[in-house]
């Protein structure tokens, strides 16, 4: 199969442009404008629609003649810091100095195929970087990267099979994001903004709510130490209504990546969209989290959260939280609401680089009646179940893609076999 494959350098099928736009941080009017500013942190080894920061037109032009926009459909790769992260641009973007733009000659190579080749060449690309203090990847070195290329039609067919999997993964991820936003919007409406109570105060039926659920909400807000809260609810703290377990790290020599013992999470490093990736195990667990518990980072940055998909061991960088009703949905939605506020959980306004159990239990909480917690759980838990199913599909599809990727790019397996596997999944 590989007899008609060629070996060429990357610079024989692509051209490069280094990013230059790095406006001074002292000029705030250079930022938050219409120009998408691509930085290494935005490179996600996939498609890039938006950037975490944007520039004003003035900020973009501050690079002078060097200011230019990378075109949609081109590739970008990080040249310093974390070297070798890549992305496919879906819009015009300007790059900063840590980014190289790659424009593939489509007459010679398929753009998506080159993307997947670079994705699997990360370790080789890292060795091309030079520098004694901070390593940098220069275009001359990147251009020397050797590629194994089948004929263009085969490149295109391989890229289609791999991108089909990536599109399924991306669609599931987008659906999960929408589902999570729905659950958090319901929590905020019921338990933060008190919309159903306010509607009833105006003699209205809460929007989108059946009469039985609406009857669980009072018709009045009353003063409390936490401000106005629904009548009959309690101004309280987390410790009164949630079980909190702080992690404790086993000895380092008990860690392994061979699956021996129980899954172990030391901190937020392995946190994903909803569930952490199992990477490390321990044969001597000290503190546990149960499947469905909300995991929270208790060391800088404080507040990041995930949900335990399985029973696991937690280290000193993680706490496990569960509402005393045992509702995973209510717990996760509540922690999602407060995660950005946990750095200021003390009355003094201190920003914590870490937070202990006592401080965590003191976090303010407006406690609704148990029947409302149950009503929320009954409404939102099906949403969380759907997120769980889609997350497992993402894991399965990702494993299939990662298995196929190097074998397809080396010609080890036939395209017909790949097509059957993709159809099954």
C-alpha positions in Angstrom: 0.0 0.0 0.0 2.8 2.4 0.8 5.0 1.8 -2.3 3.7 4.9 -3.9 4.1 7.1 -0.8 6.6 9.9 -1.0 8.7 11.5 1.7 9.0 15.3 1.5 9.8 18.2 3.8 7.0 20.4 5.2 8.4 23.5 3.5 8.0 21.7 0.1 4.2 21.7 0.5 3.5 24.7 2.8 4.6 28.3 3.5 4.9 29.9 6.9 4.2 33.3 8.5 5.2 34.2 12.1 2.8 36.1 14.3 3.9 39.6 15.3 1.0 41.3 17.1 1.9 41.7 20.8 0.4 45.0 21.9 1.6 46.5 25.1 -0.5 45.5 28.1 -0.3 49.1 29.4 -2.6 50.4 26.7 -6.0 49.0 27.6 -7.7 50.5 24.6 -5.7 48.1 22.4 -7.9 45.2 23.6 -11.5 44.0 23.6 -12.3 44.9 20.0 -13.4 43.1 16.8 -10.0 41.4 15.9 -9.5 37.8 17.1 -6.1 37.6 18.7 -4.6 34.1 18.4 -2.2 33.1 21.1 -0.6 29.7 21.9 -3.2 29.2 24.7 -5.9 29.2 22.1 -4.5 26.3 20.1 -6.6 23.3 21.0 -5.4 20.6 18.6 -8.7 21.1 16.8 -10.8 23.7 15.1 -10.6 27.2 16.4 -13.7 29.4 16.1 -12.9 32.1 18.7 -10.0 33.3 20.7 -9.8 34.0 24.5 -8.8 37.6 23.9 -9.5 40.1 21.1 -7.9 43.4 20.0 -9.2 46.7 18.9 -8.3 47.9 15.4 -5.7 50.2 17.0 -4.2 47.3 18.9 -4.0 45.2 15.8 -2.3 48.0 13.8 0.2 48.6 16.7 2.4 45.9 15.0 2.8 48.3 12.0 3.7 46.6 8.7 3.9 43.3 10.5 0.2 43.3 11.3 -1.6 40.8 9.2 -4.5 38.4 9.5 -4.2 34.6 9.2 -6.8 33.2 6.7 -9.6 30.8 7.6 -8.7 27.2 6.7 -5.0 27.7 7.4 -3.2 26.0 10.3 -1.4 27.5 13.3 1.2 26.0 15.6 2.8 27.2 18.9 6.5 28.1 18.6 7.4 28.8 22.2 6.1 27.9 25.7 4.2 24.7 25.1 5.6 23.9 21.7 3.7 22.0 19.0 0.0 22.7 19.9 -1.9 23.2 16.6 -5.2 24.4 15.4 -7.3 24.9 12.2 -8.5 28.4 11.9 -12.2 28.9 11.1 -12.1 32.7 10.9 -9.6 35.5 10.2 -7.2 35.9 13.2 -4.1 37.8 14.0 -1.3 35.8 15.7 1.0 36.8 18.5 4.7 36.1 18.6 4.2 32.6 20.0 2.3 31.4 16.9 3.3 30.3 13.4 0.7 30.3 10.6 1.0 27.4 8.1 -0.6 27.7 4.6 -0.7 24.3 2.8 -0.3 24.1 -0.9 -3.6 22.3 -1.7 -2.3 21.2 -5.1 0.3 19.0 -3.3 -1.2 18.2 0.1 -4.6 18.0 1.8 -4.9 20.6 4.5 -6.6 18.3 7.0 -4.1 15.5 6.3 -1.2 17.8 7.2 -3.1 18.9 10.3 -3.3 15.2 11.4 0.4 14.6 10.5 1.4 17.5 12.7 -0.8 16.3 15.5 1.0 13.0 15.6 4.4 14.6 15.1 4.3 16.7 18.4 7.3 15.0 20.0 9.4 15.3 16.9 8.4 19.0 16.5 9.5 19.6 20.1 13.0 18.4 19.3 13.3 20.9 16.5 13.0 23.8 18.9 16.2 25.5 20.1 17.3 27.8 22.9 19.1 27.7 26.2 16.7 29.7 28.3 13.4 29.4 26.5 13.2 27.1 23.5 11.7 28.4 20.3 10.5 26.7 17.1 11.7 28.6 14.1 10.1 28.4 10.6 13.4 27.1 9.1 13.4 24.2 11.6 9.7 23.5 11.2 10.1 23.4 7.4 12.6 20.6 7.7 10.1 18.3 9.2 9.8 15.2 7.0 6.4 13.9 6.0 5.2 10.6 4.6 2.7 11.4 1.9 0.4 9.1 -0.1 -1.2 10.3 -3.3 -3.5 13.3 -2.8 -6.8 11.3 -3.2 -5.6 8.9 -0.4 -4.7 11.9 1.8 -8.1 13.3 1.3 -9.8 10.0 2.0 -7.8 9.5 5.2 -8.5 13.1 6.3 -12.3 12.6 5.8 -12.4 9.5 7.9 -10.5 11.1 10.8 -12.5 14.4 10.5 -15.7 12.4 10.6 -14.8 11.2 14.1 -13.7 14.6 15.1 -17.0 16.1 14.0 -18.9 13.6 16.0 -16.8 14.4 19.0 -17.2 18.1 18.5 -21.0 17.8 18.1 -21.2 15.9 21.3 -19.1 18.4 23.1 -21.3 21.3 21.8 -24.4 19.5 22.9 -22.9 18.9 26.4 -22.1 22.6 26.6 -25.7 23.5 25.8 -27.0 21.0 28.3 -24.8 22.3 31.0 -25.8 25.9 30.4 -29.5 24.8 30.6 -29.0 23.2 34.0 -27.1 26.2 35.3 -29.7 28.6 34.0 -32.4 26.7 35.8 -30.4 26.7 39.1 -29.7 30.4 38.8 -33.4 31.2 38.0 -34.7 29.2 41.0 -32.1 29.6 43.7 -30.2 32.8 42.9 -32.5 35.2 41.1 -35.7 33.7 42.8 -37.6 34.2 39.5 -40.5 31.9 40.4 -41.0 33.8 43.7 -40.9 37.1 42.0 -43.4 35.9 39.4 -45.8 34.8 42.1 -45.4 38.1 43.9 -46.8 39.6 40.7 -49.6 37.1 40.7 -48.1 35.4 37.6 -47.4 31.7 37.0 -43.6 31.2 36.7 -42.6 31.0 33.1 -42.3 27.4 31.8 -43.2 25.8 35.1 -46.1 23.5 35.9 -48.5 24.4 38.7 -47.3 21.6 41.0 -43.7 22.9 40.9 -44.8 26.5 41.2 -46.7 25.7 44.4 -43.4 24.8 46.1 -42.2 28.4 45.9 -43.4 31.0 48.4 -45.0 34.3 47.3 -42.8 36.6 49.4 -39.1 37.7 49.9 -37.9 38.5 53.4 -34.8 40.1 54.8 -32.0 37.9 56.1 -28.3 38.2 56.8 -27.7 37.3 53.2 -30.2 39.9 51.9 -33.6 39.2 50.5 -34.4 35.5 50.3 -37.7 33.6 49.8 -39.9 33.2 52.8 -39.2 30.0 54.6 -35.8 29.5 53.1 -32.7 29.5 55.4 -29.7 31.8 55.3 -27.0 29.3 56.0 -23.6 27.9 55.0 -22.3 25.0 53.0 -21.3 23.0 56.0 -24.9 22.8 57.2 -26.2 21.3 54.0 -23.3 19.6 52.2 -20.9 16.8 53.1 -17.3 17.9 52.5 -14.4 15.5 52.2 -10.9 17.0 51.8 -8.3 14.9 49.9 -5.2 13.4 51.4 -2.3 12.2 49.2 -0.9 8.7 49.4 2.8 8.1 49.3 4.4 8.8 45.9 5.7 5.3 45.6 2.2 3.9 45.5 1.3 5.9 42.3 1.2 4.1 38.9 -0.2 4.4 35.4 -0.8 0.7 35.0 -4.3 0.5 36.4 -3.2 -1.0 39.8 -5.4 0.0 42.7 -7.9 2.8 42.4 -8.0 5.9 40.2 -6.3 8.9 41.9 -6.8 12.6 41.3 -4.2 14.9 43.0 -5.5 18.2 41.6 -7.2 19.9 38.7 -4.6 18.7 36.2 -6.8 15.9 34.9 -10.1 17.8 35.1 -12.1 17.8 31.8 -15.3 19.3 30.7 -17.4 17.4 33.2 -15.4 14.3 34.2 -11.6 14.0 34.9 -9.4 11.8 32.8 -8.1 8.7 34.6 -4.3 8.9 34.3 -2.9 7.8 37.7 -3.8 5.1 40.1 -2.7 4.4 43.7 -2.5 1.2 45.7 -2.8 3.0 49.0 -5.8 5.3 48.9 -6.4 7.6 51.9 -9.5 9.6 51.1 -12.3 8.7 48.8 -14.9 10.4 46.5 -17.9 8.5 45.4 -19.2 8.4 41.8 -21.5 11.4 41.4 -19.6 13.5 44.0 -18.6 17.0 42.8 -14.8 17.3 42.8 -13.4 20.8 43.5 -9.9 22.2 43.3 -8.9 23.5 46.7 -5.4 24.7 45.7 -4.6 27.4 43.3 -6.7 27.9 41.3 -9.4 27.4 43.9 -12.8 26.5 42.7 -12.4 24.6 39.4 -14.9 21.7 39.5 -15.6 18.3 37.9 -17.8 15.3 38.7 -16.5 11.9 39.7 -17.6 9.3 37.2 -16.3 6.5 39.3 -15.3 5.9 42.9 -11.8 7.3 43.3 -9.1 8.5 45.6 -8.6 12.2 46.0 -5.3 13.9 46.9 -4.7 17.1 48.9 -5.5 19.4 45.9 -9.1 18.1 45.7 -12.2 18.2 47.8 -15.4 16.1 47.3 -18.8 17.7 47.9 -22.3 16.2 48.0 -25.6 17.7 49.2 -27.0 15.8 52.1 -30.0 14.9 50.0 -27.5 13.0 47.9 -28.5 14.9 44.7 -25.5 15.1 42.4 -27.4 17.5 40.1 -28.1 20.0 42.8 -24.6 19.8 44.1 -22.9 20.2 40.8 -25.1 23.1 39.8 -24.5 24.9 43.1 -20.7 24.5 42.9 -20.9 25.7 39.3 -22.6 28.8 40.6 -20.0 29.5 43.3 -16.8 28.3 41.7 -15.7 31.8 40.6 -16.5 33.2 44.0 -14.6 30.7 46.1 -11.4 32.8 46.0 -13.3 35.3 48.1 -15.0 32.9 50.5 -13.8 34.7 53.7 -15.5 37.7 55.2 -12.2 39.7 55.0 -12.2 39.4 51.2 -9.0 37.5 51.1 -8.2 35.7 47.9 -7.1 32.2 48.8 -4.3 30.3 47.0 -5.8 27.3 48.8 -8.9 26.7 50.9 -9.4 24.3 53.8 -12.4 22.4 55.0 -13.4 25.0 57.6 -13.3 27.8 55.1 -15.2 25.8 52.6 -18.0 24.9 55.0 -18.3 28.6 55.9 -19.3 29.6 52.3 -22.7 31.3 52.3 -25.7 29.2 51.1 -29.4 30.1 50.8 -31.0 26.8 51.6 -34.3 25.9 49.9 -36.7 23.4 51.3 -36.0 19.7 50.7 -39.0 19.3 48.3 -37.5 22.0 46.0 -34.1 20.3 46.0 -36.0 17.1 44.9 -38.0 19.0 42.3 -34.7 20.5 40.8 -33.1 17.0 40.8 -36.0 15.4 39.0 -35.9 18.1 36.4 -32.1 18.4 35.9 -30.9 14.8 36.6 -32.1 13.6 33.1 -30.0 16.4 31.6 -27.0 15.2 33.6 -27.6 11.7 32.5 -27.5 12.8 28.9 -24.2 14.6 29.5 -22.9 11.4 31.0 -23.9 9.3 28.0 -22.4 11.9 25.5 -19.2 12.1 27.6 -18.8 8.4 27.3 -19.3 8.5 23.6 -16.7 11.3 23.3 -14.2 9.0 25.2 -14.9 6.1 23.0 -14.7 8.1 19.8 -11.5 9.8 21.0 -9.9 6.4 21.8 -10.9 5.1 18.3 -9.5 8.2 16.6 -6.2 8.1 18.6 -5.8 4.4 17.7 -6.5 4.9 14.0 -4.5 8.1 13.6 -0.9 6.8 13.5 -1.9 3.6 11.7 -3.7 5.5 8.9 -0.8 8.0 8.5 1.7 5.2 8.3 -0.3 3.1 5.9 -0.5 0.2 8.4 -4.3 -0.2 8.0 -6.5 0.0 4.9 -9.1 2.8 4.5 -11.9 0.2 4.1 -11.3 -1.1 7.6 -11.4 2.5 8.9 -14.7 3.2 7.2 -16.3 0.1 8.9 -15.0 1.2 12.3 -16.3 4.8 11.9 -19.7 3.5 10.8 -20.0 1.3 13.9 -19.3 4.2 16.1 
